[in-house]
Amino acid sequence: MSETITQTPGAPGTAAATGLPVDGVNPANLTQTPAQAAAPTPTSLVTDAAKAAAAPTSLVTDTVKADTDPAKNPDGTPKTAEQIAADVKAEADKKAANVVPEKYELKIGDKPADAAQVEAFTPIAKELGLSQEAAQKLVDFHASQIMAQAKTQTEAWTALNTKWQTEARADPEYGNGAGGKTFEENSSLIAKGLSTFGTPKLNEALIASGMGNHPEIARFLYRVGKAVSEDSIRVGGGVGTSGNPSPFANRLFPTMKA
């Protein structure tokens, strides 16, 4: 005699007590929680979309391969034998450029650097791992800084000498207009003072140092030349036939012997 199956109202497709399949329902589903039973299974459309998003396209893949394959050009075409040979040479040159040489061949401008300076620089360059090219760049930079500094000093020294010359020409004692004479006329006494007690080497030193332009040096020589001239007029000459120095020379250089 068969049992009578009773369904719970509002729950079609389930058995009230036996758990037997009713209306085609799988009994295994009856052991799932409501949340699990309600969770939707991804459709093939969703799955395919996820795979498509995760996997690179053939275009991207081909580009990456082209960039990393040394036997191909960026556009993916095979390189010629000449191109591959050029790449090999370039790579070799690159490696050679980074090698620390046993001996550095350095230049200052177009001329070889001083051997003693290269010898002193070599241990430092090797400690820093400098290649020939890197060491030369460092030397070039240092030389350019020295040249720039020298140029600045030269310009400053030239400006100072120009300033001294301007002040000397305007000096009220021996400058232009002093004593009713031009600077050129007054400067003849400066030359006389230098030629009387100076030497050619002193003149060279004044020119080399620029001190010959200093207003106070010019004043000293002007007064010496003026005093020599005035003394010559009083005694009738500077150094007489006996070889004795003039009285002015004795005052200026008291240790001078006859």
MOSUL-V442114 format. One record per run of one state. SS is the DSSP state (H for helix, E for strand, C for the rest). FROM is the first residue (numbers start at 0). TO is the last residue. If there is no record, write none. Layout:
BEGIN
SS:FROM:TO
SS:FROM:TO
END
This chain:
BEGIN
C:0:25
H:26:30
C:31:32
H:33:37
C:38:42
H:43:53
C:54:56
H:57:67
C:68:70
E:71:71
C:72:76
E:77:77
C:78:79
H:80:96
C:97:105
E:106:107
C:108:109
E:110:111
C:112:113
H:114:126
C:127:130
H:131:168
C:169:176
H:177:179
C:180:181
H:182:196
C:197:198
H:199:208
C:209:209
H:210:212
C:213:213
H:214:234
C:235:245
H:246:251
C:252:257
END
